Amino acid sequence: MRFDDDADLDTSEVQDVRSSRIPGGRATVGGGVAGLIALVLGLLFGVGPDQLGLSSGDEEPAAISSSLAQVKEGCRTGRDANAKDDCRMVAVVNSVQDYWRPEFRRRQGTYSAAPTVLYTSRVGTACGAASSAVGPFYCPGDRKVYLDLGFFDELRTRFGASGGPFAQAYVVAHEYGHHVQNLMGTLERSQDGRTGQNSNAVKVELQADCYAGVWARHATRTADDKTGKPLITSLDDADIREGLDAAAAVGDDRIQEKFQGRVTPESWTHGSAEQRQEWFYQGYRTGDMGQCNTFR
């Protein structure tokens, strides 16, 4: 995957709070028995704090903006995105949202942009306070994607994914798939608290994988709103294999086998490695979000 060196990046779509301190309050994730459960579940499944049910009235306020503004200062062009992970996140967020805006219009809908928040260690959200152990997540309460870039090292070293730029892009596009679901009312309709291989929780995750694949199919043809030119200039089969590899690495069966030595489908929340690959590729193959009905 490569970006147009001369393209301008829109850093307003990414909030960089990596140098911030979270003011006041008591963390709801990371302390005591509940915190330990959150860390384990987060590390294994990448679920958000709202899904863990750990939000409370004592949660920390949202993180304040970084005075260093690393992203705003250092991520200006596609050349920066080709060289640095945080700038790559800006470019992917730009490309994903550049795709969904006109796609919603085409379907007589309105796409509301969602920022990605880059943080380190922990962050306060409308869904509760979260540590980086929960992995990347989307919070429907404030319509933001949260990401600690250290997760991508974990994806390679702990989960066994091959890594690479498009593996990172797949993760971001998956979380924006949840934003699309939120705008369409799918998240609200699907929350029943159940787990298991046929649960709504799994179907929601597989649909987000499919939506990520849909974006990938159109990525090199998705034009920047200002320039009318695609931000991503090349995306090949090797990139798609990276995405499929990352999807498999975070399959519930792979993670359970690796960390607990057995597979328990009744506790699945994201789907098997095979399912995640299948639905990502379904989106990529068809390029049609209408073919992403995992609830059927």
N, C-alpha and C positions, 0 to 999 in steps of 0.2 A: 504494500500500500504506500502510495506516495502522494504528497500534496503539491499543488502549484506553488513553486518557490515565491512567486511575485504576488500571490493572493494576500489580501489584508484579512487579518483575523479579528473577529468581533469578541473582544474580551469581556464585554458587558454580560455575556451569557454564562460566565464562570466567575464565581466568588471565591477568592483566595483568602482563607482564614488560617492558613498554616502557622502564622506567627502570632496568632491571637491567644489571649487567655480568656477562658470562659468565666465570667464574673459570677461570684456568689453561689448560693444554692448547694444542694446535696446531690451528688450523682446517683442516678437510679440504676446505672449499669456499671458493674465492676466491683461492687462491695458486697460482702456477706454471701449467703447461700444463693440468693437470687442472682447476684452478680456473677457468681461462678457458673451457674446454669446458662446465663446469657452468653458468657465468654465461650463456653463449649459449643452451644447451639450456633452462635454466630460464626465461630470458626469452621464448623462443619457445614452449615447450610446457608450462610450469608443472609439470614433474615434480618429485617429491620426491627428496631426497638418496639414499634407498635405491635408487631406480630408476636413478640415475646411477652406482651402483656405487662411490661415493667414500667410504664409511664405512671407518673403520680403528680400530685400537686406540688411536690418538692423538687421537681425536675429543674435542671439548670436552664437559664435563659439562653436564647440563641447566641451563638458566637458572634463577637463584634468583628468588624472588617479589619483586615490586616493593614497596619500602617506602612508595611514594606511593599505591599502591592506587587508581589513577585510576578504574577501573571501579566498584569497591566503593563509593567515595565519591560518584561523580557519576552513577551509573546506578541509579536506584531505581524509577522508574515508566515506564509506557508513554509518558508525556509526554516524558520524557528520550529515549526511543527515537525519538520523532518529530522530535527536534531535533538529535541528535548521532550521528555515524557509529558510534562505539564502543558507545554504548548500543543502537543499532539492531542491532549484531552480537549483543549479549546477548539481545535480544528474539527475534531470528531463531533463535538457538541454542535458546532455551527452547521456541519454537514447534515447531521441527523434532523435538526430542527428546520433547516432549509428544505428538507424533503417533506416533513410532515405538514408544514404550513400549507403549501399548495394542494397536497393530497386531501387535507380536510376541506379546503375550499371546493375541490372537485366533487366532493361528496356532500356539498351543501352544509358543511360544518365550519366551526371556527377553532383554530388551533391557538391555544394560549401558551406562550413560551415558558419553559421551566429552566431555571439556572442549575448548574452543577456547582456544588460547594466542595472545594478541596480543603481538607483538614488533616491534622495530625493528632493521633492518640485518641482524642475524644471531642465531641461536639454536641451542642444543644440543638434540638429540633422541635417542631410542633408535635412530633410523635414521641417525644421523650428524649432524655440524654442518651447518647450512644458512645461506646468505645469503638476503636478501629477494628476490634475483634468481630464485630457483626458483619464486616465486609461491606462492599458497595450496597447501597439500598436507596429506595425511593420513598419519600414521606408524602402521602397524599394530603396530610394536614396543611403543609406549607407549599406543596407542589415543587419540591426540590429534590435533586439527586445528590447524594452524599458519597464522597469517595476519598479514602486515604490511599495515596499512590503506592504505599508500601504493600498493598494487597497484591499488586502484580508480581512482586517478588515471591509472595506466598503462593501465588498461582503456579509458579514454576517450581519452587523448592519444596513446598509442602503438599501440593495437590498433583504435581507431576505433569502439568501442562507444558508444552514446548515453548510457550510464550511468543513474543513478537508483537509488532505494532497492531496487527489486526486482531489478535487475541484481546488486546486492551480495548480496541474499538468495539468488538462484540459485547464486552461487558457493559460498556457505556450505552450502546444501542439497546441492549436488553433492559436496562433501567429506564430508558426513555420509552420502551414498550409499555412499562407500567404507567408512565405518565399518559400515554395514549389511552390505556384502559381506564384510567381515572377520569379523563375528559369524556369518555364515552359511557361512563357509569358502570363499567364492567366490574371494577374493584368493589364498589359498594354492593352490587347485586350478588357478588360471589363469596362474601365473607360469612362463613358458617362455623368457623373454628375447628373444622375437621381436618385430619391428615390421612394419608394413605394414597396408594397409586392411582385410585380413581377419584380422588377428592378434588374439590374446587381449587384448593391451594395449588395442587400440581397443575391443573388445567390453566390457571392464571399464569404460572411460570412458563409453561410450554408455549402459551400464546405470545408472551413477551419475547421468547426465543424466536418465534416465527416472525414477529414484527421486526426484530433485529435483522433477520434474513431478508425481509422485504426491502428495508433500507439499503442493505448491502447490494442487492440487485440493481438499485437505481443510483448508487453512490457516485459513480463516475459520470452520470448524466444529470445530477442534481445541481442546479445553478445557484450561485450565490445571489442573494436578493439585490445587492448593489451593483455587482459587475456583470451578472448574467452568465458568468463562466463557472464551470465546475471547480470546486475546491480540491476534490480528489481526482488526480489525473490518471492513476493506474491502480487496478485491483485485479489480481490474477488468481489462478487456481490454488497457488501456494498459500495465498492469504486466506482463502476460504477454508483450506485445510487447517490453518491455524485456528480459525473460528470454531470449526467442528471439534478440534482437539480440546479447545478450552471448554466448550459446551459439555463434552464427555467427562472432562476432569472434575466438573462440579456436579455430576450426576449423583443422586442420592445413593445409589447402589455402590458406586465407586468409593464414595466418601465413607460410607458405613463399613465396607469391607476393609478399608485402609485403617480406620481409626477405632473400630470396635470389633473387627474380625468376623462379622456376620452381617447379613443383609436382612433388614426388617421392613418390608414394603408397607406395613400398616402405619409406619411413622414417617413416610415420605412427605416432603413438602414441595419439592422442585421437580421430581421426575427422574427416571433412570438416565444413564449416559446415552443409551440408544434412543430414548424418547427425545432427549434434548437435541441430539444431533438431527434426528428425523424432522423435528419441527423447525429448527433453524434452516435446514436445507429446503423444507417445504416453502418457507417464505422466500428463500433465495431463488429457488427454481421457478416459482410462479410470479414473483414480484407483485403479488396481489394480496392485500390485507384481508380481502374477502375469503381467501383460502386458509385463513388462520383460525378457523372456528374449532378450537380444541374442546369445546363444550358439547359438540354435536354427538 
